[in-house]
Amino acid sequence: MTLQQALQEAQTQLARAGITEPHREAWILLAALLNQSRAWVMSHPQATLTPHQQRRLHRWLQRRAQREPLPYITHRRWFYGLELEIRRGVLIPRPETELLVARFLEWARTTTPPHETRTLVDAGTGSGAIALACLTHAPNWQAIGTDRSLRALQIANKNRQKFGISQRFLLARMHWLSALRSHSVHAVLSNPPYVLPEEWSALEPEITHWEPRTALLVPQQDPLQPYRELAHQARSVLVSGGLLLMEISPHRAYALCDLLVQLGYCAVQSYADLAGHLRIVQGFVE
């Protein structure tokens, strides 16, 4: 079977399964199958698949037809220019979260002394995406990635080894910041859960059937509960002038701003994504 034939077959099966972008996803699957770029696949339409590769592609298409997310099938996901390894058990990094990284880097460039090493915490690190993207572009920084999930820490470890920054990226199993020393870090970044139970049924099956619920759902009666816990702990572990930066649902951004003000944070501000939705909230410790 040639790549052109495989592409056509994959498109047909994906379309039949109701996948909204079968052409794009067929290219992604073939590129991952061959461990090549999509440009290479496009320029070699007459290259052939081995019988083993054909069987593997067939299994992948079956999994995708069951609405398993592409990154769990290919183990690939691009985030802030980095190709991360993603597996079941961690939240798949979203493009919206790149705004969190961009905001941190903007702040770090203007506040970090040239020869001083500073520390950030990626609270609920998952795959390590946020910390890895920050460290790649902020060489004077080191990071601590915290998570309660051992599975997540194992995947984050694979990624820190892949990018060769294990010495700058410590991983620790804990709930948010619970085991960190007081006044020991300069920034806390996080993408806590923010989906309400009543919103769950409206989400795509790729999310509701496959991604970890603990990384997504919040209590109906207290949607800001994870943010409140994190903000309380951050008040203790951040140094004076330290930054707390969190991703939030656009529906609860204003409420989170009010919460941070009530907890004593200063210069509280929200930032919108490219679609104009408030997505990031920041506050500083005096």
Secondary structure as GFF3:
##gff-version 3
##sequence-region A 1 286
A	DSSP	alpha_helix	3	16	.	.	.	ID=ss1
A	DSSP	alpha_helix	22	34	.	.	.	ID=ss2
A	DSSP	alpha_helix	38	43	.	.	.	ID=ss3
A	DSSP	alpha_helix	51	65	.	.	.	ID=ss4
A	DSSP	alpha_helix	70	74	.	.	.	ID=ss5
A	DSSP	beta_strand	76	79	.	.	.	ID=ss6
A	DSSP	beta_strand	82	85	.	.	.	ID=ss7
A	DSSP	three_ten_helix	95	97	.	.	.	ID=ss8
A	DSSP	alpha_helix	98	111	.	.	.	ID=ss9
A	DSSP	beta_strand	118	123	.	.	.	ID=ss10
A	DSSP	alpha_helix	129	137	.	.	.	ID=ss11
A	DSSP	beta_strand	141	147	.	.	.	ID=ss12
A	DSSP	alpha_helix	150	162	.	.	.	ID=ss13
A	DSSP	three_ten_helix	166	168	.	.	.	ID=ss14
A	DSSP	beta_strand	169	173	.	.	.	ID=ss15
A	DSSP	beta_strand	185	190	.	.	.	ID=ss16
A	DSSP	alpha_helix	197	200	.	.	.	ID=ss17
A	DSSP	alpha_helix	205	208	.	.	.	ID=ss18
A	DSSP	three_ten_helix	213	215	.	.	.	ID=ss19
A	DSSP	alpha_helix	225	237	.	.	.	ID=ss20
A	DSSP	beta_strand	238	247	.	.	.	ID=ss21
A	DSSP	three_ten_helix	250	252	.	.	.	ID=ss22
A	DSSP	alpha_helix	253	262	.	.	.	ID=ss23
A	DSSP	beta_strand	266	272	.	.	.	ID=ss24
A	DSSP	beta_strand	278	284	.	.	.	ID=ss25
###
